[in-house]
Amino acid sequence: MAEFILLLHTRPADWQTVDVAEMQRIIAKYRAWSQDLGAKGKLKGGFKLTDGGVRQMTRTPTGVVVADGPYAEAKDAIGGLFVLEAADMAEAEAMAETCPHLEMGWIELRQVDDLGQR
């Protein structure tokens, strides 16, 4: 079995009008989805990333530059991730298609390269 990462992209501006009741409904959908995959042995892990506090690091000829960002004004940010186990990309895509995140953002699906370590 292979592992796949679902990077959950979101538009920060879309969340500015979400009230508490709607946020609880959204969280319940994620919880139900992840519990279902967990019960099937397909969910290896998942994380909601904090808002803000992001550091972008780049190596330059003079050293490493650390900058804040992306900012709330950004058009796109990664809000979280899930790690799934699947037989192949087709199975991973089928699981990702049911993810509630697609109602409010987009998913980047990537296979983990084990580099012969497993």
Secondary structure by P-SEA (a helix, b strand, c coil): cbbbbbbbbbcccccccccaaaaaaaaaaaaaaaaaaaaacccccccccccccbbbbbbccccbbbbbcccccccccccbbbbbbcccaaaaaaaaaaccccccbbbbbbbbcccccc
